[in-house]
Structures are given as C-alpha cells and as structure tokens.
Amino acid sequence: MFVGEAPGRDEDAQGVPFVGRAGQLLNKMIAAIDMRREDVYICNVLKCRPPENRTPAPDEVEQCRPYLEQQIALVKPALICALGLSAMQALLQTKASMGSMRGKTFEYRGVPLIPTYHPAALLRNPSLKHEAWVDLQRVRDLLRAGSAA
C-alpha cells in the first residue's frame, strides 16, 4: 500500500490517486521494484484536495483518519510505504522530519511502514531520487523476504 498526502488537481478531477506527473513517476518507481500498479493499493491521507493545494491542516488529517484507517483494515497490506512528509507524519503521528525518519522501518498497527519522499518532491528535487531508491529497495526486499506478509 502506498499512501500519499492528498489529491492534486488531476487526481481531484479524475477521482483517482496519483494520475498526474507524480503518478507517472510513482508508476515507474513501482515498476523498478518489479511490481505493477495493479499489484498495489494507492490512496491518500486526505480524500479531497486542500484549497490551493496547500499542506493538509491537522484537523483535516484527523477528519480523514477514520476513512484511511478503514482502508488499511480492509486492504490488509503486507507493507505500507508513506509517500512524503504529510503521509509519514499522519500515519506515525509524529512531527519528525523526513530526513530523520527515512531509511528506517516503522510499524503501523502491526504492518511494516517505510517512509520515503513523495514523487512530486523527487520531480522538484531530483537529487533525492537516490535516497528514494534505497527506500524502495527496502520495500522490495521486505516483501520478497515475506517478513512483510
């Protein structure tokens, strides 16, 4: 399961998560770990686009949390990859920075959780791609080892 922040303009218009430029990059990221988009569940913490595409406010995250928790319970993912700071902070209920959290594996209600950079951040700052690739390899390796099953 990949969890992002909130729908962008393209996602809001189509009602499907990660369909814009960041979604195209996410598809490539998923393919790089020998999976297909059809093999994973993709969602967002927020279910609607914040005004002017701003960072979700804490009360918005809390309003959407029950829906996200229900999605996770229904999907029963083997592993969760939190895409970006907002998703990581919402799932782990922390204010920690991405830099201090990525590169590690956490647990969300018994499910391994790996935080990494949001694909949109990688588009803005390609120098982060190496670190994201290391995180994705951890996702792949945990899934292959079955320790995330």
Backbone as CSV, one residue per row, in Angstrom:
resi,resn,N_x,N_y,N_z,CA_x,CA_y,CA_z,C_x,C_y,C_z
1,MET,0.848,-1.175,0.000,0.000,0.000,0.000,0.891,1.234,0.000
2,PHE,0.612,2.152,-0.921,1.297,3.437,-0.979,0.305,4.501,-0.539
3,VAL,0.716,5.328,0.430,-0.161,6.372,0.968,0.492,7.729,0.743
4,GLY,-0.205,8.592,0.022,0.276,9.944,-0.228,-0.441,10.946,0.645
5,GLU,-0.230,12.219,0.320,-0.751,13.311,1.142,-2.223,13.614,0.863
6,ALA,-2.496,14.032,-0.353,-3.849,14.472,-0.728,-3.930,14.525,-2.246
7,PRO,-5.130,14.484,-2.784,-5.255,14.589,-4.242,-4.759,15.939,-4.753
8,GLY,-4.107,15.913,-5.901,-3.761,17.146,-6.610,-4.872,17.480,-7.584
9,ARG,-4.619,18.436,-8.449,-5.632,18.880,-9.415,-6.094,17.728,-10.310
10,ASP,-5.143,16.990,-10.897,-5.504,15.895,-11.795,-6.270,14.793,-11.059
11,GLU,-5.812,14.481,-9.863,-6.449,13.426,-9.073,-7.857,13.835,-8.661
12,ASP,-8.006,15.103,-8.268,-9.314,15.604,-7.865,-10.297,15.553,-9.041
13,ALA,-9.808,15.897,-10.213,-10.671,15.899,-11.405,-11.085,14.485,-11.812
14,GLN,-10.162,13.529,-11.683,-10.433,12.161,-12.136,-10.940,11.232,-11.032
15,GLY,-10.746,11.633,-9.775,-11.183,10.781,-8.678,-10.307,9.548,-8.488
16,VAL,-9.072,9.616,-8.993,-8.128,8.502,-8.891,-6.819,9.067,-8.333
17,PRO,-6.201,8.396,-7.338,-4.959,8.929,-6.787,-3.769,8.745,-7.733
18,PHE,-2.874,9.704,-7.710,-1.598,9.635,-8.429,-1.764,9.377,-9.925
19,VAL,-2.423,10.300,-10.613,-2.580,10.173,-12.068,-1.838,11.270,-12.833
20,GLY,-1.329,12.273,-12.154,-0.593,13.352,-12.811,0.870,12.980,-12.995
21,ARG,1.723,13.988,-13.080,3.160,13.751,-13.264,3.744,12.934,-12.126
22,ALA,3.340,13.235,-10.884,3.837,12.463,-9.750,3.366,11.018,-9.838
23,GLY,2.168,10.814,-10.334,1.644,9.459,-10.513,2.407,8.682,-11.568
24,GLN,2.806,9.368,-12.633,3.615,8.707,-13.657,4.960,8.266,-13.081
25,LEU,5.546,9.127,-12.246,6.801,8.748,-11.597,6.568,7.607,-10.607
26,LEU,5.471,7.651,-9.861,5.167,6.558,-8.934,5.026,5.241,-9.689
27,ASN,4.395,5.260,-10.843,4.293,4.037,-11.653,5.678,3.492,-11.989
28,LYS,6.607,4.376,-12.336,7.977,3.949,-12.639,8.670,3.404,-11.391
29,MET,8.414,4.024,-10.264,9.004,3.566,-9.008,8.501,2.159,-8.661
30,ILE,7.217,1.951,-8.843,6.627,0.635,-8.572,7.214,-0.397,-9.531
31,ALA,7.335,-0.038,-10.796,7.915,-0.956,-11.784,9.370,-1.285,-11.448
32,ALA,10.094,-0.318,-10.896,11.503,-0.526,-10.553,11.687,-1.584,-9.468
33,ILE,10.647,-1.846,-8.690,10.741,-2.899,-7.670,9.957,-4.139,-8.115
34,ASP,9.845,-4.271,-9.433,9.258,-5.473,-10.047,7.799,-5.694,-9.676
35,MET,7.063,-4.608,-9.591,5.634,-4.697,-9.337,4.908,-3.862,-10.387
36,ARG,3.595,-4.015,-10.421,2.764,-3.211,-11.307,1.795,-2.422,-10.438
37,ARG,1.320,-1.325,-10.976,0.351,-0.511,-10.231,-0.843,-1.365,-9.797
38,GLU,-1.219,-2.315,-10.641,-2.350,-3.191,-10.324,-2.062,-4.108,-9.131
39,ASP,-0.774,-4.238,-8.760,-0.379,-5.108,-7.648,-0.454,-4.406,-6.300
40,VAL,-0.623,-3.085,-6.316,-0.577,-2.323,-5.073,-1.851,-1.500,-4.914
41,TYR,-2.102,-1.073,-3.698,-3.221,-0.186,-3.405,-2.637,1.188,-3.149
42,ILE,-3.174,2.203,-3.808,-2.671,3.562,-3.677,-3.802,4.446,-3.166
43,CYS,-3.505,5.224,-2.135,-4.514,6.133,-1.582,-3.816,7.357,-1.004
44,ASN,-4.585,8.246,-0.454,-4.075,9.457,0.178,-4.645,9.587,1.587
45,VAL,-3.913,10.316,2.420,-4.406,10.611,3.766,-5.705,11.410,3.658
46,LEU,-5.663,12.528,2.909,-6.872,13.311,2.681,-7.587,12.766,1.458
47,LYS,-8.881,12.883,1.461,-9.674,12.341,0.370,-10.126,13.411,-0.619
48,CYS,-9.875,14.683,-0.295,-10.181,15.770,-1.218,-9.020,16.767,-1.198
49,ARG,-8.915,17.525,-2.256,-7.798,18.446,-2.442,-7.935,19.659,-1.526
50,PRO,-6.895,19.965,-0.765,-6.943,21.187,0.052,-6.929,22.426,-0.855
51,PRO,-7.540,23.507,-0.416,-7.533,24.734,-1.229,-6.106,25.137,-1.608
52,GLU,-5.933,25.497,-2.869,-4.650,25.936,-3.404,-3.545,24.892,-3.205
53,ASN,-3.946,23.634,-3.067,-3.016,22.505,-2.953,-2.050,22.650,-1.773
54,ARG,-2.520,23.321,-0.710,-1.661,23.538,0.450,-1.495,22.249,1.243
55,THR,-0.551,22.258,2.160,-0.329,21.122,3.053,-1.581,20.920,3.909
56,PRO,-2.005,19.680,4.092,-3.196,19.433,4.920,-3.033,19.971,6.340
57,ALA,-4.101,20.550,6.849,-4.125,21.032,8.232,-4.370,19.846,9.166
58,PRO,-3.883,19.926,10.399,-4.065,18.816,11.339,-5.523,18.383,11.514
59,ASP,-6.459,19.341,11.536,-7.859,18.955,11.702,-8.381,18.215,10.472
60,GLU,-7.877,18.549,9.290,-8.275,17.826,8.075,-7.772,16.384,8.122
61,VAL,-6.535,16.215,8.574,-5.972,14.867,8.710,-6.822,14.059,9.684
62,GLU,-7.185,14.664,10.804,-7.979,13.946,11.813,-9.372,13.599,11.290
63,GLN,-9.964,14.482,10.498,-11.286,14.189,9.927,-11.219,13.012,8.958
64,CYS,-10.116,12.880,8.237,-9.978,11.807,7.247,-9.388,10.525,7.828
65,ARG,-8.813,10.605,9.032,-8.135,9.436,9.630,-9.029,8.193,9.708
66,PRO,-10.284,8.291,10.147,-11.105,7.067,10.214,-11.272,6.387,8.847
67,TYR,-11.403,7.168,7.797,-11.551,6.601,6.454,-10.257,5.895,6.046
68,LEU,-9.111,6.536,6.284,-7.822,5.934,5.957,-7.617,4.650,6.766
69,GLU,-7.945,4.704,8.042,-7.793,3.510,8.881,-8.674,2.370,8.381
70,GLN,-9.868,2.702,7.918,-10.753,1.670,7.373,-10.186,1.103,6.075
71,GLN,-9.623,1.960,5.229,-8.987,1.470,4.006,-7.878,0.474,4.342
72,ILE,-7.037,0.837,5.294,-5.930,-0.036,5.683,-6.458,-1.352,6.243
73,ALA,-7.485,-1.283,7.074,-8.066,-2.503,7.651,-8.657,-3.408,6.574
74,LEU,-9.298,-2.820,5.580,-9.910,-3.626,4.510,-8.877,-4.213,3.557
75,VAL,-7.860,-3.427,3.224,-6.838,-3.871,2.279,-5.901,-4.897,2.927
76,LYS,-5.661,-4.752,4.230,-4.724,-5.620,4.948,-3.380,-5.688,4.222
77,PRO,-2.731,-4.540,4.056,-1.482,-4.529,3.291,-0.369,-5.301,3.998
78,ALA,0.509,-5.877,3.187,1.694,-6.542,3.726,2.702,-5.497,4.197
79,LEU,2.618,-4.300,3.603,3.562,-3.238,3.906,2.937,-1.918,3.481
80,ILE,3.251,-0.853,4.201,2.793,0.492,3.845,4.021,1.334,3.526
81,CYS,3.972,2.020,2.398,5.008,2.983,2.040,4.369,4.360,2.122
82,ALA,4.824,5.165,3.078,4.308,6.526,3.253,5.064,7.445,2.316
83,LEU,4.340,8.043,1.379,4.936,8.909,0.363,4.883,10.359,0.813
84,GLY,5.984,10.846,1.330,6.070,12.248,1.711,5.868,12.502,3.192
85,LEU,6.258,13.705,3.563,6.237,14.126,4.960,4.843,14.075,5.571
86,SER,3.847,14.611,4.882,2.494,14.652,5.449,1.953,13.256,5.720
87,ALA,2.139,12.340,4.773,1.647,10.973,4.959,2.392,10.292,6.099
88,MET,3.717,10.460,6.133,4.513,9.846,7.192,4.102,10.392,8.558
89,GLN,3.967,11.714,8.662,3.593,12.314,9.947,2.189,11.893,10.367
90,ALA,1.267,11.809,9.427,-0.104,11.414,9.759,-0.158,9.964,10.234
91,LEU,0.503,9.066,9.516,0.442,7.651,9.878,1.180,7.351,11.179
92,LEU,2.340,7.969,11.367,3.128,7.688,12.564,2.829,8.660,13.704
93,GLN,1.931,9.609,13.453,1.536,10.622,14.438,2.763,11.239,15.099
94,THR,3.571,11.843,14.242,4.809,12.478,14.679,4.975,13.811,13.966
95,LYS,5.821,14.643,14.502,6.182,15.903,13.853,7.618,15.830,13.320
96,ALA,8.212,14.644,13.363,9.602,14.459,12.941,9.776,14.779,11.458
97,SER,10.987,15.114,11.086,11.304,15.424,9.695,11.471,14.139,8.888
98,MET,11.299,14.246,7.590,11.515,13.094,6.714,12.968,12.643,6.802
99,GLY,13.881,13.592,6.847,15.301,13.256,6.922,15.647,12.409,8.133
100,SER,14.960,12.640,9.239,15.246,11.869,10.454,14.518,10.520,10.482
101,MET,13.539,10.341,9.617,12.711,9.120,9.658,12.986,8.161,8.501
102,ARG,13.332,8.698,7.325,13.503,7.801,6.186,14.774,6.977,6.393
103,GLY,14.795,5.839,5.742,15.911,4.915,5.935,15.646,3.923,7.046
104,LYS,14.498,4.037,7.679,14.134,3.141,8.784,12.792,2.489,8.476
105,THR,12.534,1.390,9.143,11.246,0.719,9.026,10.514,0.877,10.351
106,PHE,9.279,1.315,10.277,8.438,1.504,11.456,7.293,0.498,11.408
107,GLU,6.392,0.610,12.340,5.233,-0.267,12.358,3.975,0.566,12.526
108,TYR,2.967,0.244,11.719,1.662,0.877,11.850,0.654,-0.238,12.091
109,ARG,0.214,-0.354,13.331,-0.777,-1.376,13.702,-0.369,-2.761,13.222
110,GLY,0.888,-3.093,13.467,1.399,-4.411,13.121,1.883,-4.553,11.689
111,VAL,1.792,-3.496,10.894,2.203,-3.541,9.488,3.496,-2.733,9.328
112,PRO,4.519,-3.313,8.694,5.740,-2.528,8.455,5.421,-1.284,7.635
113,LEU,6.037,-0.166,8.015,5.816,1.108,7.331,7.177,1.705,6.986
114,ILE,7.354,2.025,5.717,8.592,2.640,5.243,8.266,4.024,4.688
115,PRO,8.825,5.072,5.298,8.616,6.412,4.756,9.645,6.719,3.665
116,THR,9.203,7.440,2.657,10.109,7.921,1.619,9.573,9.225,1.056
117,TYR,10.333,9.802,0.171,9.935,11.072,-0.420,8.760,10.901,-1.372
118,HIS,7.909,11.899,-1.413,6.776,11.920,-2.330,7.315,12.078,-3.754
119,PRO,6.713,11.395,-4.727,7.175,11.553,-6.107,7.216,13.005,-6.579
120,ALA,6.300,13.851,-6.119,6.335,15.265,-6.513,7.604,15.938,-5.999
121,ALA,8.060,15.552,-4.811,9.313,16.101,-4.278,10.493,15.655,-5.136
122,LEU,10.435,14.431,-5.636,11.505,13.921,-6.496,11.532,14.659,-7.830
123,LEU,10.365,15.062,-8.316,10.308,15.846,-9.549,10.906,17.236,-9.338
124,ARG,10.657,17.802,-8.158,11.189,19.139,-7.846,12.675,19.097,-7.504
125,ASN,13.112,17.984,-6.898,14.486,17.877,-6.416,15.045,16.495,-6.772
126,PRO,15.500,16.315,-8.002,15.987,15.007,-8.448,17.145,14.441,-7.618
127,SER,17.844,15.283,-6.869,18.947,14.778,-6.051,18.457,13.840,-4.935
128,LEU,17.154,13.859,-4.648,16.593,12.965,-3.619,16.290,11.566,-4.162
129,LYS,16.387,11.386,-5.473,15.996,10.110,-6.079,16.813,8.936,-5.562
130,HIS,18.096,9.138,-5.300,18.909,8.023,-4.804,18.380,7.521,-3.455
131,GLU,18.084,8.452,-2.553,17.567,8.057,-1.238,16.220,7.350,-1.377
132,ALA,15.377,7.837,-2.277,14.081,7.186,-2.501,14.287,5.782,-3.068
133,TRP,15.268,5.607,-3.932,15.557,4.287,-4.496,15.996,3.324,-3.397
134,VAL,16.801,3.793,-2.473,17.220,2.956,-1.337,15.984,2.528,-0.536
135,ASP,15.065,3.453,-0.308,13.831,3.130,0.423,12.999,2.104,-0.338
136,LEU,12.877,2.283,-1.646,12.091,1.347,-2.455,12.717,-0.044,-2.470
137,GLN,14.037,-0.097,-2.445,14.693,-1.402,-2.367,14.354,-2.094,-1.048
138,ARG,14.231,-1.308,0.026,13.836,-1.878,1.314,12.412,-2.425,1.217
139,VAL,11.515,-1.681,0.550,10.148,-2.165,0.329,10.193,-3.502,-0.407
140,ARG,10.903,-3.527,-1.532,11.010,-4.746,-2.344,11.579,-5.915,-1.540
141,ASP,12.666,-5.657,-0.820,13.335,-6.729,-0.093,12.483,-7.285,1.040
142,LEU,11.777,-6.400,1.745,10.888,-6.881,2.812,9.747,-7.722,2.238
143,LEU,9.197,-7.286,1.124,8.108,-8.043,0.508,8.615,-9.393,0.003
144,ARG,9.780,-9.419,-0.606,10.348,-10.674,-1.102,10.682,-11.631,0.023
145,ALA,11.162,-11.086,1.130,11.544,-11.936,2.259,10.323,-12.515,2.967
146,GLY,9.169,-11.949,2.695,7.949,-12.431,3.339,7.776,-11.927,4.741
147,SER,8.735,-11.104,5.208,8.613,-10.570,6.574,7.555,-9.504,6.637
148,ALA,7.060,-9.079,5.464,6.003,-8.081,5.444,4.679,-8.732,5.077
149,ALA,4.617,-10.051,5.173,3.377,-10.766,4.795,2.579,-11.116,6.024
